[in-house]
Structure formats: C-alpha cells, structure tokens
Amino acid sequence: MKIVSRSFLIIALLSSTLTVPKSYSQEKKSGQISISGAFALYPMVIRWADEYKKINPGVRFDISAGGAGKGISDALNGMVEIGMVSREIYPEEIKKGAFPIAVTKDAVVAVVSELNPSINDILSKGLKKDAANNIWITGRYTTWAQAFGAKASPIHVYTRSDACGAAEMWAKFFGKKQEDLLGVGVFGDPGLAQAVKKDPLGIGYNNIGYAYDATTRKQIKGLRVVPIDLNNNGKIDSDEDFYTSMDDLINAIASGKYPSPPSRELFFVMKGSPKDNKVVTEFIKWVLTDGQKFVNEAGYISLTKDKIDTERKKLE
C-alpha cells in the first residue's frame, strides 16, 4: 500500500509542474460575429464556424457570400465585423482603416465544360499564358483552333460580373485588372461554374473550391480544369500534370509549382484592429491555430508557420 501511495504522490507532483499549452478553445466564448464577402473563402469560413461552435456553442455566426468587393465594403462601413477578401488589400483601403489578417491560401483555375468537342486537345496541350491573354484580355483568339490548335469552333468566354478576388487574381496573372477582362459577366463562383458547365464551347475560371468536390477530392462533374502549360512547349508534361485531384493541386500550390498569381492568400479584413472585440479576436486566433487543421481537408492551403506567427502578432 505504501508503494501505491508513493506512486500516486509522484504522479500528482509531476502533474502539478507540467505546463500545458493554452488552447483558445478551452475557455468558452459567447457573442455574435457577422461575416461577408469572397466566395473563395466562404466554404472555408462555414467549416471554421461549424467547428468553432462545437467548442463554443455560445458564439453565433451570420455568414454570407457576395464577392471580395462586398466583403471589404461591408467591413469598412461597419456592416460586418469581418470581411472575407480574396485579393491583396489596396493602399487606399488601408488608409480607410482596413486591417487585414491572412488566414489561408487557394488559387484560381481555368475551367471548361467536359462536353467540349475538343476536350482531349485542351487537356493534353494545356493553356499557354499568351493564349489566355488573347482570350480574356485582347480578344484576338475567338476560336478553339487559335487557342489550342483544336476544332475551329467559336470560344464562348465567361468572366465575373461582381467585384471579386477571383477575377482580380486571374487578371493579375496577365498584369491586368478585373475591368480589363473580356467575356459574358456572371455573378459569383457558383454562377460562373454553372454557366461554363452548361456551355460545351464555354471557358471561364473558378476558385478551386468550386472546381473540385471537397468530399470526393475530384473535379466537379460537368467541369474540367484546364492545365496551364507552364514551360510553353505546347503540351502538358508530367511535372505540369497535377490537376486530377484537389490534393494534387493543393500540393502543387503549396510547393510553388502552380504560379502566383493566380494562387493567392485569403484575408479576414476588419475596420481597425479587433483588439477591443474579444469574441472576434479569439475566433481569429483559433483560426490561426487549431483552425488550420481543417484547411487542407476543406480544399485550401495552410499558411507557413512563419506567416501564421506574423499574423498572430498583429492581434497582440
């Protein structure tokens, strides 16, 4: 009995001297957080909110998608606590009080209908940057023959009608801005994906969360992601072929194989530092710590440790 008692005493002493890292989920939070903005970030934020409410059921979320432009406008005008923004924050927005925190990464990809009559040529040859420029910027390429050396059918070009990060980053791939993009304007990521899916001669672009199914990790039925011909040799080589699954593309983005732009960081934007709003601050801290474990699963790319440390320091 003495031996057993000593054992319990030793365990108790050891337990009292161990330092347990504090988790933001240990203290129950309550309050309300309103969030609006980028379609690109919307699915990830829904997942974060669902997971956060499991450990903090007293926190209520009001989340809506409407484009990056709406997100930053709503945040700066005090309509929401957090704006979701899928592009760089402009200097004039910083002057107005925009306080950005990077929370994850993703990318924009070109998409076509799987019913395209030239689908095999498109996927095997890939999209040259110059060809994409002549489709969306100059308008010189109006047929699939010009763009891909495929059948001489007309190209139906689609773009976004709403102010959004996806269009801004796709245009930045060519050194341009969203207003420089040509095509039939469609509102939102879901709308653009649906328009291209229904049009065998259509081409557009989407955030990867709307081109791939987060559950199956495969490309959305009816859509095909167009590979980028990175070395401009007229074919997709083995080291350029990383689009079959969401995980393959995520790894390519994380390793830098997929170009930036159109890959990019995604931001939470507040009007000024959220230090005085504890419920918002604690949620963002959780997103940058425990919340990162859901990022790849949801089809996004985790920030580096150094980047996370930099973003967390902004909240101190």
Phi and psi in degrees as GROMACS dihedral restraints (atoms count N, CA, C in turn):
[ dihedral_restraints ]
;  ai    aj    ak    al  type     phi  dphi    fc
    3     4     5     6     1   -62.6    20    10
    4     5     6     7     1   -39.4    20    10
    6     7     8     9     1   -63.4    20    10
    7     8     9    10     1   -44.2    20    10
    9    10    11    12     1   -62.2    20    10
   10    11    12    13     1   -43.4    20    10
   12    13    14    15     1   -63.0    20    10
   13    14    15    16     1   -42.0    20    10
   15    16    17    18     1   -62.8    20    10
   16    17    18    19     1   -37.8    20    10
   18    19    20    21     1   -62.2    20    10
   19    20    21    22     1   -45.0    20    10
   21    22    23    24     1   -64.5    20    10
   22    23    24    25     1   -36.3    20    10
   24    25    26    27     1   -65.0    20    10
   25    26    27    28     1   -43.6    20    10
   27    28    29    30     1   -62.3    20    10
   28    29    30    31     1   -45.5    20    10
   30    31    32    33     1   -60.8    20    10
   31    32    33    34     1   -42.4    20    10
   33    34    35    36     1   -63.7    20    10
   34    35    36    37     1   -42.5    20    10
   36    37    38    39     1   -64.3    20    10
   37    38    39    40     1   -42.6    20    10
   39    40    41    42     1   -62.6    20    10
   40    41    42    43     1   -42.2    20    10
   42    43    44    45     1   -62.7    20    10
   43    44    45    46     1   -36.1    20    10
   45    46    47    48     1   -73.0    20    10
   46    47    48    49     1   -19.4    20    10
   48    49    50    51     1  -101.0    20    10
   49    50    51    52     1    -9.2    20    10
   51    52    53    54     1   -74.1    20    10
   52    53    54    55     1   139.6    20    10
   54    55    56    57     1   -99.7    20    10
   55    56    57    58     1   116.0    20    10
   57    58    59    60     1   -96.3    20    10
   58    59    60    61     1   122.3    20    10
   60    61    62    63     1   -56.6    20    10
   61    62    63    64     1   132.2    20    10
   63    64    65    66     1   -72.0    20    10
   64    65    66    67     1   132.0    20    10
   66    67    68    69     1  -105.0    20    10
   67    68    69    70     1   139.6    20    10
   69    70    71    72     1   -66.2    20    10
   70    71    72    73     1   -13.9    20    10
   72    73    74    75     1   -88.6    20    10
   73    74    75    76     1    -5.2    20    10
   75    76    77    78     1   -74.8    20    10
   76    77    78    79     1   -33.8    20    10
   78    79    80    81     1   -95.1    20    10
   79    80    81    82     1   124.2    20    10
   81    82    83    84     1   -69.4    20    10
   82    83    84    85     1   132.2    20    10
   84    85    86    87     1  -107.6    20    10
   85    86    87    88     1   160.0    20    10
   87    88    89    90     1  -147.4    20    10
   88    89    90    91     1   156.3    20    10
   90    91    92    93     1   138.6    20    10
   91    92    93    94     1  -171.0    20    10
   93    94    95    96     1  -130.8    20    10
   94    95    96    97     1   141.1    20    10
   96    97    98    99     1  -129.4    20    10
   97    98    99   100     1   121.9    20    10
   99   100   101   102     1  -102.4    20    10
  100   101   102   103     1   135.4    20    10
  102   103   104   105     1  -138.4    20    10
  103   104   105   106     1   136.4    20    10
  105   106   107   108     1  -145.6    20    10
  106   107   108   109     1   163.5    20    10
  108   109   110   111     1   134.6    20    10
  109   110   111   112     1  -135.3    20    10
  111   112   113   114     1   -56.7    20    10
  112   113   114   115     1   130.3    20    10
  114   115   116   117     1   -60.2    20    10
  115   116   117   118     1   -32.7    20    10
  117   118   119   120     1   -59.4    20    10
  118   119   120   121     1   -40.0    20    10
  120   121   122   123     1   -92.5    20    10
  121   122   123   124     1   -16.1    20    10
  123   124   125   126     1   -53.7    20    10
  124   125   126   127     1   -51.3    20    10
  126   127   128   129     1   -61.5    20    10
  127   128   129   130     1   -35.9    20    10
  129   130   131   132     1   -67.9    20    10
  130   131   132   133     1   -41.5    20    10
  132   133   134   135     1   -67.9    20    10
  133   134   135   136     1   -37.0    20    10
  135   136   137   138     1   -58.7    20    10
  136   137   138   139     1   -44.8    20    10
  138   139   140   141     1   -64.7    20    10
  139   140   141   142     1   -45.1    20    10
  141   142   143   144     1   -60.0    20    10
  142   143   144   145     1   -44.2    20    10
  144   145   146   147     1   -62.1    20    10
  145   146   147   148     1   -43.1    20    10
  147   148   149   150     1   -60.5    20    10
  148   149   150   151     1   -44.7    20    10
  150   151   152   153     1   -69.4    20    10
  151   152   153   154     1   -38.3    20    10
  153   154   155   156     1   -67.1    20    10
  154   155   156   157     1   -37.2    20    10
  156   157   158   159     1   -68.3    20    10
  157   158   159   160     1   -22.4    20    10
  159   160   161   162     1   -64.9    20    10
  160   161   162   163     1   -33.1    20    10
  162   163   164   165     1  -103.4    20    10
  163   164   165   166     1   -15.0    20    10
  165   166   167   168     1  -135.4    20    10
  166   167   168   169     1    72.1    20    10
  168   169   170   171     1   -64.2    20    10
  169   170   171   172     1   -13.5    20    10
  171   172   173   174     1   -81.4    20    10
  172   173   174   175     1    -6.6    20    10
  174   175   176   177     1   -93.4    20    10
  175   176   177   178     1   127.1    20    10
  177   178   179   180     1  -109.1    20    10
  178   179   180   181     1   140.2    20    10
  180   181   182   183     1  -117.9    20    10
  181   182   183   184     1   141.7    20    10
  183   184   185   186     1  -124.3    20    10
  184   185   186   187     1   104.0    20    10
  186   187   188   189     1  -121.3    20    10
  187   188   189   190     1   130.2    20    10
  189   190   191   192     1  -140.9    20    10
  190   191   192   193     1   146.9    20    10
  192   193   194   195     1  -102.5    20    10
  193   194   195   196     1   144.1    20    10
  195   196   197   198     1  -165.9    20    10
  196   197   198   199     1     9.0    20    10
  198   199   200   201     1   103.6    20    10
  199   200   201   202     1   153.4    20    10
  201   202   203   204     1   -61.7    20    10
  202   203   204   205     1   -36.5    20    10
  204   205   206   207     1   -60.6    20    10
  205   206   207   208     1   -42.6    20    10
  207   208   209   210     1   -66.5    20    10
  208   209   210   211     1   -39.1    20    10
  210   211   212   213     1   -60.1    20    10
  211   212   213   214     1   -49.1    20    10
  213   214   215   216     1   -72.9    20    10
  214   215   216   217     1   -32.6    20    10
  216   217   218   219     1   -65.2    20    10
  217   218   219   220     1   -45.2    20    10
  219   220   221   222     1   -62.0    20    10
  220   221   222   223     1   -40.5    20    10
  222   223   224   225     1   -66.2    20    10
  223   224   225   226     1   -46.7    20    10
  225   226   227   228     1   -69.2    20    10
  226   227   228   229     1   -25.8    20    10
  228   229   230   231     1   -93.1    20    10
  229   230   231   232     1     4.9    20    10
  231   232   233   234     1    74.3    20    10
  232   233   234   235     1    16.9    20    10
  234   235   236   237     1   -77.5    20    10
  235   236   237   238     1   -28.7    20    10
  237   238   239   240     1  -138.2    20    10
  238   239   240   241     1   160.6    20    10
  240   241   242   243     1   -76.8    20    10
  241   242   243   244     1   -34.3    20    10
  243   244   245   246     1  -132.4    20    10
  244   245   246   247     1   130.1    20    10
  246   247   248   249     1  -102.5    20    10
  247   248   249   250     1   134.5    20    10
  249   250   251   252     1   -90.4    20    10
  250   251   252   253     1   123.2    20    10
  252   253   254   255     1  -130.8    20    10
  253   254   255   256     1   129.1    20    10
  255   256   257   258     1  -112.9    20    10
  256   257   258   259     1    37.2    20    10
  258   259   260   261     1  -154.2    20    10
  259   260   261   262     1   175.7    20    10
  261   262   263   264     1   -66.2    20    10
  262   263   264   265     1   151.5    20    10
  264   265   266   267     1   -88.1    20    10
  265   266   267   268     1   128.8    20    10
  267   268   269   270     1   -75.2    20    10
  268   269   270   271     1   150.1    20    10
  270   271   272   273     1   -55.3    20    10
  271   272   273   274     1   -38.3    20    10
  273   274   275   276     1   -67.6    20    10
  274   275   276   277     1   -26.9    20    10
  276   277   278   279     1   -75.1    20    10
  277   278   279   280     1   -36.3    20    10
  279   280   281   282     1   -62.4    20    10
  280   281   282   283     1   -40.9    20    10
  282   283   284   285     1   -63.0    20    10
  283   284   285   286     1   -28.9    20    10
  285   286   287   288     1   -83.3    20    10
  286   287   288   289     1    -1.0    20    10
  288   289   290   291     1   109.5    20    10
  289   290   291   292     1     5.3    20    10
  291   292   293   294     1   -61.0    20    10
  292   293   294   295     1   129.3    20    10
  294   295   296   297     1  -121.3    20    10
  295   296   297   298     1    96.2    20    10
  297   298   299   300     1   -91.3    20    10
  298   299   300   301     1   142.9    20    10
  300   301   302   303     1  -128.6    20    10
  301   302   303   304     1   117.8    20    10
  303   304   305   306     1   -69.4    20    10
  304   305   306   307     1   134.5    20    10
  306   307   308   309     1  -123.9    20    10
  307   308   309   310     1   -21.4    20    10
  309   310   311   312     1  -169.1    20    10
  310   311   312   313     1  -174.8    20    10
  312   313   314   315     1  -135.2    20    10
  313   314   315   316     1   154.4    20    10
  315   316   317   318     1  -154.7    20    10
  316   317   318   319     1  -159.0    20    10
  318   319   320   321     1  -154.7    20    10
  319   320   321   322     1   163.2    20    10
  321   322   323   324     1  -105.6    20    10
  322   323   324   325     1   138.1    20    10
  324   325   326   327     1  -129.4    20    10
  325   326   327   328     1   151.2    20    10
  327   328   329   330     1   -77.9    20    10
  328   329   330   331     1   143.9    20    10
  330   331   332   333     1  -135.3    20    10
  331   332   333   334     1   149.5    20    10
  333   334   335   336     1  -135.2    20    10
  334   335   336   337     1   167.5    20    10
  336   337   338   339     1   -73.8    20    10
  337   338   339   340     1   141.5    20    10
  339   340   341   342     1   -69.6    20    10
  340   341   342   343     1   -10.2    20    10
  342   343   344   345     1   -89.6    20    10
  343   344   345   346     1     3.0    20    10
  345   346   347   348     1   -57.8    20    10
  346   347   348   349     1   129.7    20    10
  348   349   350   351     1   -64.3    20    10
  349   350   351   352     1   -16.7    20    10
  351   352   353   354     1  -110.1    20    10
  352   353   354   355     1    23.7    20    10
  354   355   356   357     1   -56.6    20    10
  355   356   357   358     1   -38.7    20    10
  357   358   359   360     1   -65.9    20    10
  358   359   360   361     1   -42.2    20    10
  360   361   362   363     1   -64.3    20    10
  361   362   363   364     1   -41.5    20    10
  363   364   365   366     1   -61.4    20    10
  364   365   366   367     1   -45.6    20    10
  366   367   368   369     1   -74.8    20    10
  367   368   369   370     1   -31.4    20    10
  369   370   371   372     1   -82.8    20    10
  370   371   372   373     1   -32.1    20    10
  372   373   374   375     1   -91.1    20    10
  373   374   375   376     1   -32.3    20    10
  375   376   377   378     1    77.4    20    10
  376   377   378   379     1   173.6    20    10
  378   379   380   381     1  -101.7    20    10
  379   380   381   382     1   113.5    20    10
  381   382   383   384     1   -73.9    20    10
  382   383   384   385     1   147.4    20    10
  384   385   386   387     1   -60.2    20    10
  385   386   387   388     1   -40.1    20    10
  387   388   389   390     1   -64.4    20    10
  388   389   390   391     1   -38.4    20    10
  390   391   392   393     1   -65.4    20    10
  391   392   393   394     1   -42.1    20    10
  393   394   395   396     1   -62.5    20    10
  394   395   396   397     1   -39.7    20    10
  396   397   398   399     1   -60.7    20    10
  397   398   399   400     1   -39.9    20    10
  399   400   401   402     1   -77.8    20    10
  400   401   402   403     1   -12.5    20    10
  402   403   404   405     1   -86.2    20    10
  403   404   405   406     1   -51.6    20    10
  405   406   407   408     1   -95.9    20    10
  406   407   408   409     1   -21.8    20    10
  408   409   410   411     1  -108.2    20    10
  409   410   411   412     1   -57.8    20    10
  411   412   413   414     1   -85.6    20    10
  412   413   414   415     1   -26.8    20    10
  414   415   416   417     1    75.5    20    10
  415   416   417   418     1    11.4    20    10
  417   418   419   420     1   -69.6    20    10
  418   419   420   421     1   -32.5    20    10
  420   421   422   423     1   -93.5    20    10
  421   422   423   424     1   116.8    20    10
  423   424   425   426     1  -119.3    20    10
  424   425   426   427     1    -1.4    20    10
  426   427   428   429     1  -130.8    20    10
  427   428   429   430     1   159.7    20    10
  429   430   431   432     1   -69.5    20    10
  430   431   432   433     1   -24.9    20    10
  432   433   434   435     1   -65.0    20    10
  433   434   435   436     1   -43.3    20    10
  435   436   437   438     1   -66.9    20    10
  436   437   438   439     1   -40.8    20    10
  438   439   440   441     1   -81.1    20    10
  439   440   441   442     1   -35.2    20    10
  441   442   443   444     1  -131.7    20    10
  442   443   444   445     1     3.3    20    10
  444   445   446   447     1    64.2    20    10
  445   446   447   448     1    30.1    20    10
  447   448   449   450     1  -103.1    20    10
  448   449   450   451     1  -160.9    20    10
  450   451   452   453     1   -61.7    20    10
  451   452   453   454     1   143.8    20    10
  453   454   455   456     1   -79.6    20    10
  454   455   456   457     1    49.4    20    10
  456   457   458   459     1   -89.6    20    10
  457   458   459   460     1   155.2    20    10
  459   460   461   462     1   -70.2    20    10
  460   461   462   463     1   148.9    20    10
  462   463   464   465     1   -93.1    20    10
  463   464   465   466     1   130.9    20    10
  465   466   467   468     1  -101.6    20    10
  466   467   468   469     1   109.0    20    10
  468   469   470   471     1   -93.7    20    10
  469   470   471   472     1   133.7    20    10
  471   472   473   474     1  -120.9    20    10
  472   473   474   475     1   148.2    20    10
  474   475   476   477     1  -143.5    20    10
  475   476   477   478     1  -176.9    20    10
  477   478   479   480     1   -93.6    20    10
  478   479   480   481     1   140.4    20    10
  480   481   482   483     1   -91.4    20    10
  481   482   483   484     1   -19.2    20    10
  483   484   485   486     1   -96.2    20    10
  484   485   486   487     1   151.8    20    10
  486   487   488   489     1   -66.5    20    10
  487   488   489   490     1   114.9    20    10
  489   490   491   492     1  -149.4    20    10
  490   491   492   493     1   158.4    20    10
  492   493   494   495     1   -70.4    20    10
  493   494   495   496     1   -33.9    20    10
  495   496   497   498     1   -60.6    20    10
  496   497   498   499     1   -47.7    20    10
  498   499   500   501     1   -66.9    20    10
  499   500   501   502     1   -39.4    20    10
  501   502   503   504     1   -63.2    20    10
  502   503   504   505     1   -41.4    20    10
  504   505   506   507     1   -74.8    20    10
  505   506   507   508     1   -35.0    20    10
  507   508   509   510     1   -64.5    20    10
  508   509   510   511     1   -41.8    20    10
  510   511   512   513     1   -67.2    20    10
  511   512   513   514     1   -35.8    20    10
  513   514   515   516     1   -66.7    20    10
  514   515   516   517     1   -24.4    20    10
  516   517   518   519     1   -57.0    20    10
  517   518   519   520     1   -28.9    20    10
  519   520   521   522     1  -105.4    20    10
  520   521   522   523     1     8.1    20    10
  522   523   524   525     1    75.8    20    10
  523   524   525   526     1    25.7    20    10
  525   526   527   528     1  -122.5    20    10
  526   527   528   529     1  -175.8    20    10
  528   529   530   531     1  -117.5    20    10
  529   530   531   532     1   165.6    20    10
  531   532   533   534     1   -53.6    20    10
  532   533   534   535     1   -39.9    20    10
  534   535   536   537     1   -67.3    20    10
  535   536   537   538     1   -11.5    20    10
  537   538   539   540     1   -85.1    20    10
  538   539   540   541     1   -12.9    20    10
  540   541   542   543     1   -75.0    20    10
  541   542   543   544     1   134.7    20    10
  543   544   545   546     1   -92.7    20    10
  544   545   546   547     1   162.8    20    10
  546   547   548   549     1   129.5    20    10
  547   548   549   550     1   169.2    20    10
  549   550   551   552     1   -74.2    20    10
  550   551   552   553     1   122.5    20    10
  552   553   554   555     1   -77.6    20    10
  553   554   555   556     1   131.6    20    10
  555   556   557   558     1  -129.3    20    10
  556   557   558   559     1   137.8    20    10
  558   559   560   561     1   -78.7    20    10
  559   560   561   562     1   128.4    20    10
  561   562   563   564     1    77.1    20    10
  562   563   564   565     1   157.0    20    10
  564   565   566   567     1   -59.8    20    10
  565   566   567   568     1   -48.7    20    10
  567   568   569   570     1   -60.9    20    10
  568   569   570   571     1   -40.3    20    10
  570   571   572   573     1   -65.1    20    10
  571   572   573   574     1   -42.3    20    10
  573   574   575   576     1   -67.6    20    10
  574   575   576   577     1   -41.8    20    10
  576   577   578   579     1   -60.4    20    10
  577   578   579   580     1   -41.7    20    10
  579   580   581   582     1   -67.4    20    10
  580   581   582   583     1   -39.0    20    10
  582   583   584   585     1   -63.4    20    10
  583   584   585   586     1   -43.5    20    10
  585   586   587   588     1   -69.8    20    10
  586   587   588   589     1   -40.6    20    10
  588   589   590   591     1   -57.8    20    10
  589   590   591   592     1   -37.6    20    10
  591   592   593   594     1   -82.0    20    10
  592   593   594   595     1   -14.1    20    10
  594   595   596   597     1  -111.8    20    10
  595   596   597   598     1   104.6    20    10
  597   598   599   600     1   -58.7    20    10
  598   599   600   601     1   -19.4    20    10
  600   601   602   603     1  -107.5    20    10
  601   602   603   604     1    11.8    20    10
  603   604   605   606     1   -89.1    20    10
  604   605   606   607     1   151.8    20    10
  606   607   608   609     1  -140.1    20    10
  607   608   609   610     1   138.1    20    10
  609   610   611   612     1  -150.6    20    10
  610   611   612   613     1  -157.9    20    10
  612   613   614   615     1  -149.2    20    10
  613   614   615   616     1   148.8    20    10
  615   616   617   618     1  -143.9    20    10
  616   617   618   619     1   155.2    20    10
  618   619   620   621     1   -65.8    20    10
  619   620   621   622     1   148.8    20    10
  621   622   623   624     1   -61.2    20    10
  622   623   624   625     1   -26.1    20    10
  624   625   626   627     1   -66.9    20    10
  625   626   627   628     1   -13.6    20    10
  627   628   629   630     1  -111.0    20    10
  628   629   630   631     1    -0.4    20    10
  630   631   632   633     1  -105.6    20    10
  631   632   633   634     1   -17.9    20    10
  633   634   635   636     1  -126.2    20    10
  634   635   636   637     1   152.1    20    10
  636   637   638   639     1   -89.8    20    10
  637   638   639   640     1   119.9    20    10
  639   640   641   642     1   -65.8    20    10
  640   641   642   643     1   -20.8    20    10
  642   643   644   645     1   -85.0    20    10
  643   644   645   646     1   -51.9    20    10
  645   646   647   648     1   -82.3    20    10
  646   647   648   649     1   -19.8    20    10
  648   649   650   651     1    70.1    20    10
  649   650   651   652     1     8.3    20    10
  651   652   653   654     1  -100.4    20    10
  652   653   654   655     1   166.9    20    10
  654   655   656   657     1   -64.3    20    10
  655   656   657   658     1   145.0    20    10
  657   658   659   660     1   -58.4    20    10
  658   659   660   661     1   135.2    20    10
  660   661   662   663     1   -59.2    20    10
  661   662   663   664     1   130.2    20    10
  663   664   665   666     1    99.2    20    10
  664   665   666   667     1   -18.0    20    10
  666   667   668   669     1  -114.9    20    10
  667   668   669   670     1   150.7    20    10
  669   670   671   672     1  -131.0    20    10
  670   671   672   673     1   131.5    20    10
  672   673   674   675     1   -78.5    20    10
  673   674   675   676     1   132.2    20    10
  675   676   677   678     1   -89.2    20    10
  676   677   678   679     1   119.0    20    10
  678   679   680   681     1   -65.1    20    10
  679   680   681   682     1   148.7    20    10
  681   682   683   684     1   -94.1    20    10
  682   683   684   685     1   128.4    20    10
  684   685   686   687     1   -79.3    20    10
  685   686   687   688     1    87.7    20    10
  687   688   689   690     1   -66.4    20    10
  688   689   690   691     1   -36.9    20    10
  690   691   692   693     1   -95.2    20    10
  691   692   693   694     1     4.1    20    10
  693   694   695   696     1    61.1    20    10
  694   695   696   697     1    33.9    20    10
  696   697   698   699     1  -101.6    20    10
  697   698   699   700     1     7.9    20    10
  699   700   701   702     1    85.0    20    10
  700   701   702   703     1    10.6    20    10
  702   703   704   705     1  -155.6    20    10
  703   704   705   706     1   157.6    20    10
  705   706   707   708     1   -91.3    20    10
  706   707   708   709     1   109.5    20    10
  708   709   710   711     1   -78.3    20    10
  709   710   711   712     1   169.1    20    10
  711   712   713   714     1   -60.3    20    10
  712   713   714   715     1   -35.7    20    10
  714   715   716   717     1   -80.9    20    10
  715   716   717   718     1    -2.3    20    10
  717   718   719   720     1  -105.7    20    10
  718   719   720   721     1    -2.7    20    10
  720   721   722   723     1   -98.6    20    10
  721   722   723   724     1    81.9    20    10
  723   724   725   726     1  -132.9    20    10
  724   725   726   727     1    40.1    20    10
  726   727   728   729     1  -114.8    20    10
  727   728   729   730     1    -3.4    20    10
  729   730   731   732     1   -58.0    20    10
  730   731   732   733     1   -43.6    20    10
  732   733   734   735     1  -128.1    20    10
  733   734   735   736     1   160.3    20    10
  735   736   737   738     1   -58.8    20    10
  736   737   738   739     1   -39.0    20    10
  738   739   740   741     1   -65.8    20    10
  739   740   741   742     1   -38.6    20    10
  741   742   743   744     1   -60.8    20    10
  742   743   744   745     1   -44.0    20    10
  744   745   746   747     1   -69.2    20    10
  745   746   747   748     1   -41.0    20    10
  747   748   749   750     1   -57.9    20    10
  748   749   750   751     1   -43.9    20    10
  750   751   752   753     1   -64.4    20    10
  751   752   753   754     1   -37.5    20    10
  753   754   755   756     1   -67.3    20    10
  754   755   756   757     1   -37.2    20    10
  756   757   758   759     1   -68.8    20    10
  757   758   759   760     1   -45.5    20    10
  759   760   761   762     1   -61.9    20    10
  760   761   762   763     1   -34.7    20    10
  762   763   764   765     1   -86.9    20    10
  763   764   765   766     1    -7.3    20    10
  765   766   767   768     1    89.0    20    10
  766   767   768   769     1     5.1    20    10
  768   769   770   771     1   -68.4    20    10
  769   770   771   772     1   -39.1    20    10
  771   772   773   774     1   -83.8    20    10
  772   773   774   775     1   132.4    20    10
  774   775   776   777     1   -67.9    20    10
  775   776   777   778     1   155.1    20    10
  777   778   779   780     1  -127.8    20    10
  778   779   780   781     1   117.3    20    10
  780   781   782   783     1   -66.7    20    10
  781   782   783   784     1   160.9    20    10
  783   784   785   786     1   -93.9    20    10
  784   785   786   787     1     6.3    20    10
  786   787   788   789     1   -79.1    20    10
  787   788   789   790     1   156.3    20    10
  789   790   791   792     1  -167.1    20    10
  790   791   792   793     1   165.6    20    10
  792   793   794   795     1   -84.6    20    10
  793   794   795   796     1   151.9    20    10
  795   796   797   798     1  -113.8    20    10
  796   797   798   799     1   143.9    20    10
  798   799   800   801     1  -124.7    20    10
  799   800   801   802     1   148.3    20    10
  801   802   803   804     1   -92.7    20    10
  802   803   804   805     1   133.4    20    10
  804   805   806   807     1  -124.9    20    10
  805   806   807   808     1   129.1    20    10
  807   808   809   810     1  -116.7    20    10
  808   809   810   811     1   163.5    20    10
  810   811   812   813     1   -89.1    20    10
  811   812   813   814     1   100.6    20    10
  813   814   815   816     1    78.3    20    10
  814   815   816   817     1   169.9    20    10
  816   817   818   819     1   -62.6    20    10
  817   818   819   820     1   137.0    20    10
  819   820   821   822     1   -86.5    20    10
  820   821   822   823     1    17.2    20    10
  822   823   824   825     1   -53.8    20    10
  823   824   825   826     1   -35.4    20    10
  825   826   827   828     1   -82.0    20    10
  826   827   828   829     1    -7.0    20    10
  828   829   830   831     1  -108.1    20    10
  829   830   831   832     1    92.5    20    10
  831   832   833   834     1   -62.3    20    10
  832   833   834   835     1   -39.8    20    10
  834   835   836   837     1   -65.4    20    10
  835   836   837   838     1   -37.8    20    10
  837   838   839   840     1   -70.2    20    10
  838   839   840   841     1   -46.3    20    10
  840   841   842   843     1   -59.9    20    10
  841   842   843   844     1   -44.7    20    10
  843   844   845   846     1   -67.3    20    10
  844   845   846   847     1   -35.5    20    10
  846   847   848   849     1   -64.2    20    10
  847   848   849   850     1   -44.1    20    10
  849   850   851   852     1   -65.2    20    10
  850   851   852   853     1   -40.3    20    10
  852   853   854   855     1   -60.3    20    10
  853   854   855   856     1   -40.6    20    10
  855   856   857   858     1   -64.5    20    10
  856   857   858   859     1   -42.3    20    10
  858   859   860   861     1   -57.3    20    10
  859   860   861   862     1   -39.3    20    10
  861   862   863   864     1   -82.3    20    10
  862   863   864   865     1    -3.5    20    10
  864   865   866   867     1  -123.4    20    10
  865   866   867   868     1   -94.1    20    10
  867   868   869   870     1   -59.9    20    10
  868   869   870   871     1   -33.7    20    10
  870   871   872   873     1   -66.7    20    10
  871   872   873   874     1   -20.0    20    10
  873   874   875   876     1   -68.0    20    10
  874   875   876   877     1   -20.4    20    10
  876   877   878   879     1   -71.0    20    10
  877   878   879   880     1   -12.8    20    10
  879   880   881   882     1   -96.3    20    10
  880   881   882   883     1    -4.9    20    10
  882   883   884   885     1   -65.0    20    10
  883   884   885   886     1   -56.4    20    10
  885   886   887   888     1   -64.0    20    10
  886   887   888   889     1   -37.7    20    10
  888   889   890   891     1   -60.1    20    10
  889   890   891   892     1   -34.2    20    10
  891   892   893   894     1   -86.6    20    10
  892   893   894   895     1    -1.8    20    10
  894   895   896   897     1    96.1    20    10
  895   896   897   898     1    23.5    20    10
  897   898   899   900     1  -120.3    20    10
  898   899   900   901     1  -179.8    20    10
  900   901   902   903     1  -118.0    20    10
  901   902   903   904     1   130.3    20    10
  903   904   905   906     1   -68.6    20    10
  904   905   906   907     1   147.4    20    10
  906   907   908   909     1   -73.9    20    10
  907   908   909   910     1   155.2    20    10
  909   910   911   912     1   -69.6    20    10
  910   911   912   913     1   160.3    20    10
  912   913   914   915     1   -59.5    20    10
  913   914   915   916     1   -42.3    20    10
  915   916   917   918     1   -62.0    20    10
  916   917   918   919     1   -41.1    20    10
  918   919   920   921     1   -65.9    20    10
  919   920   921   922     1   -42.0    20    10
  921   922   923   924     1   -61.7    20    10
  922   923   924   925     1   -43.7    20    10
  924   925   926   927     1   -60.4    20    10
  925   926   927   928     1   -40.4    20    10
  927   928   929   930     1   -64.1    20    10
  928   929   930   931     1   -44.0    20    10
  930   931   932   933     1   -68.6    20    10
  931   932   933   934     1   -38.3    20    10
  933   934   935   936     1   -65.3    20    10
  934   935   936   937     1   -34.9    20    10
  936   937   938   939     1   -64.6    20    10
  937   938   939   940     1   -27.0    20    10
  939   940   941   942     1   -64.2    20    10
  940   941   942   943     1   -23.0    20    10
  942   943   944   945     1   -91.2    20    10
  943   944   945   946     1    -5.7    20    10
